Amino acid sequence: MPQSNRRPASVRELNDGYVGVWVAFEHKDQAKAIPGARWDSGLKCWRVPTQLRADADRLVDRLNGSVDGLLESALETMFSRIPPTLREATFKALVKCWHPDAGGDTRAAQALNQTWARLR
């Protein structure tokens, strides 16, 4: 969670095939871990290829305390650890529970769908 005297982490399109990722110094290793990330000393940000914007957005969401970002990260971890033969059945079971029409949470259902779409 960001401290009150600190700017939140952010991502911005640089219009040259990269996005800029601004994070606090203590989070530099997490930004550096995004494939293709390079430090831009002029802009004081990490340059990440535009194709990996989703990775940058997830990092920023997580650093800023976004519940959706944390949920997507947890779902991604869960799906990667269960046997491939059970992944689709697990997804379908969660959809039934989390769908808003069944009394579930809209944001959780959206995070589930976004994670599943990314993993397929």
RODO-2510 file (C-alpha; in nm, 4 decimals, decimal comma):
residues 120
     n   res          X          Y          Z
     1     m     0,0000     0,0000     0,0000
     2     p     0,1438     0,3413    -0,0900
     3     q     0,2405     0,5755     0,1901
     4     s     0,0506     0,9038     0,2077
     5     n     0,3615     1,1157     0,1374
     6     r     0,4433     0,9204    -0,1758
     7     r     0,2985     0,9293    -0,5251
     8     p     0,1122     0,6161    -0,6290
     9     a     0,2757     0,3918    -0,8859
    10     s     0,1630     0,4671    -1,2412
    11     v     0,1812     0,3577    -1,6046
    12     r     0,1705     0,5927    -1,9023
    13     e     0,1924     0,5370    -2,2787
    14     l     0,5189     0,6773    -2,4188
    15     n     0,4018     0,6585    -2,7855
    16     d     0,7194     0,4931    -2,9063
    17     g     0,6278     0,1284    -2,8584
    18     y     0,6826     0,1471    -2,4834
    19     v     0,4953     0,2384    -2,1689
    20     g     0,6590     0,4151    -1,8778
    21     v     0,6240     0,2563    -1,5343
    22     w     0,6862     0,4794    -1,2345
    23     v     0,7341     0,3004    -0,9011
    24     a     0,8984     0,3825    -0,5695
    25     f     1,2662     0,2884    -0,5419
    26     e     1,1946    -0,0036    -0,3084
    27     h     0,9762    -0,1601    -0,5805
    28     k     1,2345    -0,1293    -0,8587
    29     d     1,3095    -0,5024    -0,8616
    30     q     0,9439    -0,5816    -0,9273
    31     a     0,9364    -0,3379    -1,2216
    32     k     1,2710    -0,4677    -1,3475
    33     a     1,1261    -0,8226    -1,3463
    34     i     0,8805    -0,7361    -1,6256
    35     p     1,0331    -0,8857    -1,9438
    36     g     1,2076    -0,6217    -2,1540
    37     a     1,1988    -0,3559    -1,8803
    38     r     1,4806    -0,1016    -1,9079
    39     w     1,5555     0,1996    -1,6884
    40     d     1,5122     0,5407    -1,8562
    41     s     1,7284     0,7854    -1,6624
    42     g     1,5820     1,0866    -1,8440
    43     l     1,2206     1,0090    -1,7555
    44     k     1,3118     0,8338    -1,4277
    45     c     1,0890     0,5386    -1,5106
    46     w     1,1035     0,1815    -1,6350
    47     r     1,0390     0,1449    -2,0091
    48     v     0,8338    -0,1661    -2,0848
    49     p     0,7291    -0,2826    -2,4347
    50     t     0,3676    -0,1877    -2,5057
    51     q     0,2827    -0,5556    -2,5625
    52     l     0,3455    -0,6094    -2,1878
    53     r     0,1248    -0,3234    -2,0697
    54     a    -0,1049    -0,5701    -1,8898
    55     d     0,1910    -0,6862    -1,6782
    56     a     0,2789    -0,3258    -1,5978
    57     d    -0,0848    -0,2455    -1,5103
    58     r    -0,1063    -0,5478    -1,2791
    59     l     0,2118    -0,4425    -1,0994
    60     v     0,0852    -0,0875    -1,0535
    61     d    -0,2537    -0,2114    -0,9330
    62     r    -0,0863    -0,4418    -0,6828
    63     l     0,1481    -0,1690    -0,5557
    64     n    -0,1392     0,0761    -0,5226
    65     g    -0,3443    -0,1757    -0,3263
    66     s    -0,6024    -0,2513    -0,5940
    67     v    -0,8223    -0,5389    -0,4852
    68     d    -0,8851    -0,6325    -0,8488
    69     g    -0,5122    -0,6535    -0,9198
    70     l    -0,4556    -0,8691    -0,6143
    71     l    -0,7444    -1,0965    -0,7060
    72     e    -0,6210    -1,1404    -1,0639
    73     s    -0,2740    -1,2212    -0,9336
    74     a    -0,4170    -1,4789    -0,6901
    75     l    -0,6344    -1,6345    -0,9621
    76     e    -0,3385    -1,6568    -1,1988
    77     t    -0,1356    -1,8324    -0,9294
    78     m    -0,4225    -2,0693    -0,8513
    79     f    -0,4803    -2,1660    -1,2166
    80     s    -0,1077    -2,2230    -1,2696
    81     r    -0,0911    -2,4631    -0,9751
    82     i    -0,3907    -2,6845    -1,0419
    83     p    -0,3632    -2,9664    -1,2968
    84     p    -0,4392    -2,8517    -1,6530
    85     t    -0,7228    -3,1058    -1,6791
    86     l    -0,9060    -2,9332    -1,3907
    87     r    -0,8558    -2,5690    -1,4920
    88     e    -1,1617    -2,5290    -1,7135
    89     a    -1,3886    -2,7078    -1,4643
    90     t    -1,2558    -2,4831    -1,1868
    91     f    -1,3203    -2,1747    -1,3982
    92     k    -1,6781    -2,2850    -1,4738
    93     a    -1,7474    -2,3585    -1,1051
    94     l    -1,6190    -2,0156    -1,0024
    95     v    -1,8258    -1,8465    -1,2739
    96     k    -2,1405    -2,0065    -1,1299
    97     c    -2,0559    -1,8840    -0,7793
    98     w    -1,9263    -1,5380    -0,8636
    99     h    -2,1667    -1,4375    -1,1411
   100     p    -2,3727    -1,1322    -1,0375
   101     d    -2,6971    -1,3030    -1,1483
   102     a    -2,6265    -1,5747    -0,8908
   103     g    -2,5657    -1,3203    -0,6151
   104     g    -2,1915    -1,3057    -0,6734
   105     d    -1,9591    -1,0090    -0,6876
   106     t    -1,9345    -0,8218    -1,0202
   107     r    -1,5718    -0,7166    -0,9739
   108     a    -1,4662    -1,0688    -0,8757
   109     a    -1,6450    -1,2124    -1,1818
   110     q    -1,4738    -0,9580    -1,4071
   111     a    -1,1316    -1,0384    -1,2560
   112     l    -1,2003    -1,4094    -1,3092
   113     n    -1,2984    -1,3566    -1,6743
   114     q    -0,9981    -1,1323    -1,7449
   115     t    -0,7581    -1,3794    -1,5867
   116     w    -0,9102    -1,6736    -1,7736
   117     a    -0,8954    -1,4867    -2,1075
   118     r    -0,5285    -1,4088    -2,0507
   119     l    -0,4429    -1,7693    -1,9647
   120     r    -0,6233    -1,9363    -2,2563
***
